[in-house]
Amino acid sequence: MSAIAIMTARGGSKRIPKKNMRSFCGKPILTYGITAALESELFDEVMVSTDSEEIAEIARQTGAKVPFMRSARTADDYATTEDVLLEVLEEYAEAGRTFDMVCCIYPTAPFLTAAKIKEAFAMLEEHPEADSVVPVVAFSFPPQRALITGENGYLCYQYPENALVRSQDLMTIY
């Protein structure tokens, strides 16, 4: 079974400039995910999809491949992860390479480990009816008690029916 890890690391973040290259515990944050993918030894290829030469250089130095730069279409503020993944897979297909498994790794996931990737692959093997695995964590505060700005400009409950329900009686949401 052939597998590829694709890290989606755009260079043009608006909210946090250069966030994918920001130092986290002394290393560019994107290097943690690349290292985890490489150490898992599950992938035929670990690649980074980027529009930034600076990110590409960091990726290559960490051991990932950057066989092509991301297109302008998938490097704008409106491109989705799906757009990026499909572009990468189309580029590889045009070069005669296809993969049975695709693992999307976000560059701002420094706590991803090779063990977690292996665990995800094992889950897919144990559950062939599943087509994907997504890491989740329970909300620390019940979103059923979320507040929004009402039409009058004041805060109000998004779900008023849950305003007086004990938090332990609300469904866990991930």
C-alpha positions as a Markdown table, in Angstrom:
| # | Residue | x | y | z |
|---|---|---|---|---|
| 1 | Met | 0.0 | 0.0 | 0.0 |
| 2 | Ser | 1.5 | 3.4 | -1.0 |
| 3 | Ala | 1.0 | 6.4 | 1.2 |
| 4 | Ile | 1.9 | 10.1 | 1.1 |
| 5 | Ala | 2.0 | 12.7 | 3.8 |
| 6 | Ile | 1.0 | 16.1 | 2.6 |
| 7 | Met | 1.7 | 19.2 | 4.7 |
| 8 | Thr | -0.3 | 22.2 | 3.7 |
| 9 | Ala | 2.0 | 25.2 | 4.6 |
| 10 | Arg | 1.0 | 28.4 | 2.8 |
| 11 | Gly | 3.3 | 31.4 | 3.2 |
| 12 | Gly | 0.7 | 34.2 | 3.3 |
| 13 | Ser | -1.1 | 33.9 | 6.7 |
| 14 | Lys | -3.0 | 37.1 | 7.3 |
| 15 | Arg | -3.8 | 36.8 | 11.0 |
| 16 | Ile | -0.3 | 35.6 | 12.1 |
| 17 | Pro | 2.3 | 36.5 | 9.5 |
| 18 | Lys | 4.7 | 33.7 | 8.8 |
| 19 | Lys | 3.0 | 31.5 | 11.4 |
| 20 | Asn | 4.2 | 28.3 | 9.7 |
| 21 | Met | 7.8 | 29.3 | 10.2 |
| 22 | Arg | 7.4 | 30.7 | 13.7 |
| 23 | Ser | 9.8 | 29.4 | 16.3 |
| 24 | Phe | 8.3 | 26.9 | 18.7 |
| 25 | Cys | 10.7 | 25.6 | 21.4 |
| 26 | Gly | 13.6 | 26.7 | 19.2 |
| 27 | Lys | 12.5 | 25.2 | 15.9 |
| 28 | Pro | 10.2 | 26.3 | 13.0 |
| 29 | Ile | 6.8 | 25.0 | 14.0 |
| 30 | Leu | 6.3 | 23.2 | 10.7 |
| 31 | Thr | 9.3 | 20.9 | 11.3 |
| 32 | Tyr | 7.6 | 19.0 | 14.1 |
| 33 | Gly | 4.9 | 17.5 | 11.8 |
| 34 | Ile | 7.5 | 16.7 | 9.1 |
| 35 | Thr | 9.7 | 14.9 | 11.6 |
| 36 | Ala | 6.7 | 12.9 | 13.0 |
| 37 | Ala | 5.8 | 11.8 | 9.5 |
| 38 | Leu | 9.3 | 10.8 | 8.6 |
| 39 | Glu | 9.8 | 9.0 | 11.9 |
| 40 | Ser | 6.6 | 7.0 | 11.5 |
| 41 | Glu | 8.2 | 5.3 | 8.5 |
| 42 | Leu | 4.7 | 4.8 | 7.0 |
| 43 | Phe | 5.0 | 7.0 | 3.9 |
| 44 | Asp | 6.5 | 6.6 | 0.5 |
| 45 | Glu | 6.8 | 10.3 | 0.4 |
| 46 | Val | 6.5 | 13.2 | 2.9 |
| 47 | Met | 5.9 | 16.4 | 0.9 |
| 48 | Val | 5.1 | 20.0 | 1.7 |
| 49 | Ser | 2.7 | 22.0 | -0.5 |
| 50 | Thr | 3.7 | 25.7 | -0.2 |
| 51 | Asp | 3.9 | 28.9 | -2.2 |
| 52 | Ser | 6.8 | 30.1 | -0.1 |
| 53 | Glu | 10.5 | 29.5 | -1.0 |
| 54 | Glu | 11.4 | 30.1 | 2.6 |
| 55 | Ile | 9.0 | 27.4 | 3.8 |
| 56 | Ala | 10.2 | 25.1 | 1.0 |
| 57 | Glu | 13.8 | 25.5 | 2.1 |
| 58 | Ile | 12.9 | 24.7 | 5.8 |
| 59 | Ala | 10.9 | 21.7 | 4.6 |
| 60 | Arg | 13.8 | 20.3 | 2.5 |
| 61 | Gln | 16.3 | 20.8 | 5.3 |
| 62 | Thr | 14.0 | 18.8 | 7.6 |
| 63 | Gly | 13.8 | 16.0 | 5.1 |
| 64 | Ala | 10.5 | 16.6 | 3.3 |
| 65 | Lys | 10.2 | 16.9 | -0.5 |
| 66 | Val | 8.9 | 20.0 | -2.3 |
| 67 | Pro | 8.6 | 18.8 | -5.9 |
| 68 | Phe | 6.6 | 21.8 | -7.0 |
| 69 | Met | 5.3 | 25.0 | -5.7 |
| 70 | Arg | 1.6 | 25.6 | -4.9 |
| 71 | Ser | -0.4 | 27.4 | -7.6 |
| 72 | Ala | -1.8 | 30.8 | -7.2 |
| 73 | Arg | -5.3 | 29.3 | -7.2 |
| 74 | Thr | -4.5 | 27.2 | -4.0 |
| 75 | Ala | -2.4 | 29.9 | -2.3 |
| 76 | Asp | -5.1 | 32.5 | -1.8 |
| 77 | Asp | -7.2 | 33.2 | 1.2 |
| 78 | Tyr | -10.1 | 31.2 | -0.1 |
| 79 | Ala | -8.5 | 27.9 | -1.0 |
| 80 | Thr | -9.6 | 25.0 | 1.1 |
| 81 | Thr | -7.5 | 22.1 | 2.4 |
| 82 | Glu | -9.4 | 19.9 | -0.1 |
| 83 | Asp | -8.3 | 22.2 | -3.0 |
| 84 | Val | -4.7 | 21.9 | -1.9 |
| 85 | Leu | -4.8 | 18.1 | -1.5 |
| 86 | Leu | -6.5 | 17.6 | -4.8 |
| 87 | Glu | -3.9 | 19.8 | -6.5 |
| 88 | Val | -1.1 | 17.8 | -5.0 |
| 89 | Leu | -2.6 | 14.4 | -6.0 |
| 90 | Glu | -3.3 | 15.7 | -9.5 |
| 91 | Glu | 0.4 | 16.8 | -9.9 |
| 92 | Tyr | 1.6 | 13.4 | -8.7 |
| 93 | Ala | -0.9 | 11.6 | -11.0 |
| 94 | Glu | 0.4 | 13.6 | -14.0 |
| 95 | Ala | 3.9 | 12.4 | -13.0 |
| 96 | Gly | 2.6 | 8.8 | -13.0 |
| 97 | Arg | 2.4 | 8.4 | -9.2 |
| 98 | Thr | -0.8 | 7.5 | -7.2 |
| 99 | Phe | -1.3 | 6.7 | -3.6 |
| 100 | Asp | -3.6 | 4.4 | -1.7 |
| 101 | Met | -3.4 | 6.5 | 1.5 |
| 102 | Val | -3.2 | 10.2 | 2.0 |
| 103 | Cys | -2.3 | 11.8 | 5.3 |
| 104 | Cys | -2.9 | 15.6 | 5.7 |
| 105 | Ile | -0.6 | 17.2 | 8.2 |
| 106 | Tyr | -1.1 | 20.8 | 9.3 |
| 107 | Pro | 2.1 | 22.8 | 9.9 |
| 108 | Thr | 0.8 | 24.2 | 13.2 |
| 109 | Ala | 0.5 | 20.8 | 14.9 |
| 110 | Pro | 3.8 | 20.6 | 16.9 |
| 111 | Phe | 2.4 | 17.9 | 19.2 |
| 112 | Leu | 1.8 | 15.4 | 16.4 |
| 113 | Thr | 4.0 | 12.4 | 17.0 |
| 114 | Ala | 5.0 | 9.3 | 14.9 |
| 115 | Ala | 3.1 | 7.2 | 17.4 |
| 116 | Lys | -0.1 | 9.2 | 16.9 |
| 117 | Ile | 0.3 | 8.8 | 13.1 |
| 118 | Lys | 0.8 | 5.0 | 13.5 |
| 119 | Glu | -2.2 | 4.9 | 15.8 |
| 120 | Ala | -4.4 | 6.6 | 13.2 |
| 121 | Phe | -3.2 | 4.2 | 10.5 |
| 122 | Ala | -4.0 | 1.2 | 12.8 |
| 123 | Met | -7.5 | 2.6 | 13.4 |
| 124 | Leu | -8.1 | 2.7 | 9.6 |
| 125 | Glu | -6.8 | -0.9 | 9.3 |
| 126 | Glu | -9.1 | -2.0 | 12.1 |
| 127 | His | -12.1 | -0.2 | 10.6 |
| 128 | Pro | -12.0 | -0.8 | 6.8 |
| 129 | Glu | -15.5 | 0.8 | 6.6 |
| 130 | Ala | -14.0 | 4.2 | 7.6 |
| 131 | Asp | -12.4 | 6.3 | 4.9 |
| 132 | Ser | -10.6 | 8.8 | 7.3 |
| 133 | Val | -9.5 | 9.4 | 10.8 |
| 134 | Val | -9.5 | 12.9 | 12.3 |
| 135 | Pro | -7.9 | 13.9 | 15.7 |
| 136 | Val | -10.3 | 15.5 | 18.0 |
| 137 | Val | -10.5 | 16.8 | 21.6 |
| 138 | Ala | -13.5 | 17.6 | 23.7 |
| 139 | Phe | -14.3 | 21.2 | 24.3 |
| 140 | Ser | -13.3 | 22.3 | 27.7 |
| 141 | Phe | -16.4 | 24.4 | 28.1 |
| 142 | Pro | -19.8 | 23.3 | 26.7 |
| 143 | Pro | -20.4 | 25.1 | 23.4 |
| 144 | Gln | -24.1 | 24.7 | 24.1 |
| 145 | Arg | -23.6 | 27.7 | 26.4 |
| 146 | Ala | -22.0 | 29.9 | 23.7 |
| 147 | Leu | -22.8 | 33.6 | 23.7 |
| 148 | Ile | -23.4 | 35.6 | 20.6 |
| 149 | Thr | -24.1 | 39.3 | 19.9 |
| 150 | Gly | -27.8 | 39.7 | 19.5 |
| 151 | Glu | -29.6 | 42.1 | 17.2 |
| 152 | Asn | -29.7 | 44.7 | 20.0 |
| 153 | Gly | -25.9 | 44.5 | 20.5 |
| 154 | Tyr | -26.1 | 42.7 | 23.8 |
| 155 | Leu | -24.8 | 39.2 | 24.5 |
| 156 | Cys | -27.3 | 36.4 | 24.5 |
| 157 | Tyr | -27.2 | 32.6 | 24.5 |
| 158 | Gln | -26.8 | 31.0 | 21.1 |
| 159 | Tyr | -28.9 | 28.1 | 22.6 |
| 160 | Pro | -31.1 | 29.6 | 25.3 |
| 161 | Glu | -32.7 | 26.2 | 26.1 |
| 162 | Asn | -29.3 | 25.2 | 27.6 |
| 163 | Ala | -28.8 | 28.4 | 29.8 |
| 164 | Leu | -29.9 | 26.7 | 33.0 |
| 165 | Val | -28.9 | 23.1 | 32.2 |
| 166 | Arg | -26.0 | 21.7 | 34.4 |
| 167 | Ser | -22.9 | 21.4 | 32.3 |
| 168 | Gln | -22.4 | 17.8 | 33.2 |
| 169 | Asp | -25.9 | 17.1 | 31.8 |
| 170 | Leu | -24.9 | 18.5 | 28.4 |
| 171 | Met | -23.6 | 16.3 | 25.6 |
| 172 | Thr | -19.9 | 16.1 | 25.1 |
| 173 | Ile | -18.9 | 17.8 | 21.9 |
| 174 | Tyr | -15.6 | 17.5 | 20.0 |
